Amino acid sequence: MLIDSHCHLDYLDMPQVLGGLEGALARSRAAGVRAIVVPSVYPANFQRVQDLAHAQTEVFYALGIHPMYVDDLGDEAIVALDNALDRCRHDPKLVAVGEIGLDHYVPGLDREKMERFYAAQCRLARDYDLPVILHVRKAQDRVLKFLRQFKIHHGIAHAFNGSRTQADAFIQQGLVLGFGGAMTFTRAAQIRRLAMALPIESIVLETDSPDISPSWKSKGEANEPAEVLPIAQCLADLRGVSLEEVSRQSQANLMRALPRLSLP
């Protein structure tokens, strides 16, 4: 059985997805996907991801503000997140604060404001005793700085693409690293080296649907959670182990990273 540790399921009701959201869920179940974690990206979709989680047995959710949306938001967004976390603190479907973090890859974003939002959300994760689901692009060391400052020791560095030294630092902090579609491209040499060399106990699987499509998807074709099965097979092939071992270990890793996750 497999788990998609990072999927924007609320964005899958689109023409490119055969059968829309219901079609994507049916295919993920047929592929053996046992659970799907859906992070929010800004206050406007907090309720949507919560509703999805309560409508579908295998869906769980996280609440957070994605760094690429920070520029268009004011401080009231942090207040809205605090209120939502307080309201949902006893909801068994809420598993993390996310998707939060830093993005130093996209030009023109307000880095100072991004850091202020990230720090505030790390504080909320600490105060509500929740793990984090992290967006980390070209900002691994700065993301780590705040994890250490707020003593956060559970969560996922999603779509990890840092150095081996940085990967080891996240693992030492207690986090696991997400690997998905990018790993399936032969040109992604650094990601594939990490996927082969890191301790298997530090890796979880993801699709980031509908984004970061794997190599076998054609241009414009939406990614979806069923792809976690061939992604798992890719990891198994890279490491020279069985699909069953990758499935079992990645599931155990995710349960450790997100302690509130209770599989159906």
Protein Blocks (a to p, Z undefined) as FASTA:
>chain_A
ZZdfbdcfklmmcfklghijmlmmmmmmmnopabdcdddfbfklmmmmmmmmmmpmkbcc
dddddfklmmmpcfklmmmmmmmmmmmmmgmkbgbdcdedddfkbghiafklmmmmmmmm
mmmmmmnopacddddehilmmmmmmmmmnopabdcdehiabdfklmmmmmmnopacdddf
klmpmklmmlmmmmmmmcfklcccdekiaghiafklcehiacdfklmmmmmmmmmmmnop
afklmmmmmmmmmmmmmmmbccZZ
